[in-house]
Amino acid sequence: MPVLIADDAPVFQVRDGVQRRVIHTNDLMVVVLDFDKGPWPVPEPPHHHVHEQITYVVSGELIFFCEGEPDQRLKAGDMFSVPSGKLHKIQLLSETGRIIDSFNPIREEFLPK
């Protein structure tokens, strides 16, 4: 059984204030994202991907924006899903936060090179 020990996991700097840890199988990827430069004055740029996504908010507060849906203010314990191809983004409202994203299929671009 593959195990990822948090203290030993490679940390990838996505951008200033955003770090990523990744574990995956052939078909499923789980990504832990840590934010430490909030609150953000504006949302991140919108994006979309072919991957289905489910996200769990571990800590912090954010606004989730998804094409065709009302904006949602979320806190620890809340979750959201994003169908393939839907434009979406978040805005961090707290100083720090952590979310856990699950993707199917895996995000090849998130794998170490």
N, C-alpha and C positions, 0 to 999 in steps of 0.2 A: 504494500500500500504506500504510494508516494505521500510524503509528508513535507510540509513547508513550515519550518520553525521561524516564527516572526523575527527573532533576534538575528537569525542567520540568512534571512531572505534578501536577495538582491533588491536594492531600492533604485528605481529609475526616476530621475528628475524630469518631469514632464515639462514644466516651466517654473519660474520663480514662485514658490509657495505651494507647489503641487507635486507630490511624490506618489509613485505607483509601485505596487508589488503584485506579482502575477503567479498563478498556478493554473495548469490546464491538463486536459486529456486530449485525445484526438478530436473530440467534438464539442467540448465544453470548456469555457474559460471563466475563472473567477479573478477579479481585479479589485484590490484594496487601494483606494485613493485617499490620501491624507492632504488636507488643506491647512495652511498655517499663516496665511497673509490676508485674512478677511477683516472686516466685511468687504466684499467687492462693490465698488460704486456702480458697476454695470454688469449685466450677465456676460458669461463667456460667449464667443461667437457661436451662432447656431451651426449644427452639423447633422449629418445623417449617414447611415451605413446600412449594408445589407443584413447585418447581424440583428437577431432578436436580442433584446436587453431587458433584464430585470435588475432593479437597484434597490438596495436596503440602506436606509440612512442610519448609521451607527451613532453618530454624534453631530452636534451642530444644528443649524437651521439653514434652509435654502428655499429658493423659489424654483419650481420645476416648470418649464415652458415646453409645451409639445403642440405641434401643428394641429389645429382643429379642435383643441381641448382648452378648457379654462386653465389659467395659471393656478398653480397650487403651492401654497406655503407649507413646507414639510419640516418635521423635527425628528429627533431620534425615535426609532421604532417604525417610522412610516416607510412605505415602499412605492415604487412606480415601475411601470413597464413601458417599453418602447417597441412598437412593431417595426419590422424591417422597412427601411426607406423613409421613416417619419422624421421630419426636421424637429430637432429638440435642442435644449440648452438648460443650464442651471445658473443661478446667481447665489453665491454664498452670502448669508446675512450675518453670520456669527464670525468671531475672530478665527476660530478653528473648526474643523469638521472632518468626518470620515464617512465615506460611503463604500459599499461593496457592490460592484457590478458583476453580473453574470451574463455571458455572451454565448450564443450559438448561431453559427459556427464560431470557432475561435478567431480572435483578431490577430492575424498573422503579423501585422505591423507592430503589435505590442511585444512580440517575442524578442529576446536578446539577439543581437546580430553577431 
